[in-house]
Amino acid sequence: MMLKEIDFCGVYLPPLLGHLVLAAALYVPIHWNWDRIRLQRHVWNRPVFELAVFVILLGVTTIIL
């Protein structure tokens, strides 16, 4: 599969940027929900956990798209 650049108002953006935006849009409601149910008290290192979840979402969006 050939990846194509995203044309935004005459500026070519890398395709990974679109995947990052989609992963961030999926990450925000997930983060809000786990803060609401207080999942973070069971996690040893919160920043590492959040980065891992974001990287997993980025990988899934890259594979699907």
FENGIRA-V97323 format. One record per residue. N is the residue number from 1. PHI is phi in degrees with one decimal (NA if undefined). PSI is psi in whole degrees, -180 to 180 (none if undefined). Layout:
n->N phi->PHI psi->PSI
n->N phi->PHI psi->PSI
This chain:
n->1 phi->NA psi->129
n->2 phi->-89.7 psi->125
n->3 phi->-83.2 psi->136
n->4 phi->-112.6 psi->148
n->5 phi->-70.0 psi->153
n->6 phi->-92.9 psi->124
n->7 phi->-91.9 psi->113
n->8 phi->-122.4 psi->103
n->9 phi->55.0 psi->41
n->10 phi->85.5 psi->-1
n->11 phi->-107.3 psi->127
n->12 phi->-85.7 psi->125
n->13 phi->-112.4 psi->148
n->14 phi->-67.3 psi->150
n->15 phi->-64.1 psi->-26
n->16 phi->-64.1 psi->-28
n->17 phi->-63.0 psi->-39
n->18 phi->-64.9 psi->-39
n->19 phi->-66.8 psi->-38
n->20 phi->-63.9 psi->-41
n->21 phi->-65.2 psi->-42
n->22 phi->-66.1 psi->-42
n->23 phi->-63.8 psi->-39
n->24 phi->-66.6 psi->-38
n->25 phi->-66.5 psi->-33
n->26 phi->-78.0 psi->-30
n->27 phi->-71.1 psi->-38
n->28 phi->-59.7 psi->-50
n->29 phi->-67.8 psi->-32
n->30 phi->-64.8 psi->-45
n->31 phi->-62.5 psi->-42
n->32 phi->-62.9 psi->-41
n->33 phi->-68.3 psi->-41
n->34 phi->-74.6 psi->-22
n->35 phi->-71.7 psi->-35
n->36 phi->-67.7 psi->-38
n->37 phi->-93.6 psi->5
n->38 phi->58.5 psi->46
n->39 phi->-69.9 psi->-24
n->40 phi->-65.7 psi->-20
n->41 phi->-71.0 psi->-15
n->42 phi->-97.5 psi->0
n->43 phi->-103.4 psi->134
n->44 phi->-72.1 psi->-49
n->45 phi->-127.0 psi->102
n->46 phi->-61.2 psi->-47
n->47 phi->-62.2 psi->-37
n->48 phi->-67.8 psi->-40
n->49 phi->-62.6 psi->-45
n->50 phi->-64.7 psi->-40
n->51 phi->-64.5 psi->-41
n->52 phi->-63.2 psi->-41
n->53 phi->-64.6 psi->-41
n->54 phi->-65.2 psi->-41
n->55 phi->-65.7 psi->-38
n->56 phi->-63.7 psi->-45
n->57 phi->-63.0 psi->-39
n->58 phi->-64.8 psi->-41
n->59 phi->-63.9 psi->-42
n->60 phi->-65.3 psi->-44
n->61 phi->-66.8 psi->-34
n->62 phi->-67.7 psi->-41
n->63 phi->-68.6 psi->-42
n->64 phi->-69.9 psi->-42
n->65 phi->-85.1 psi->none
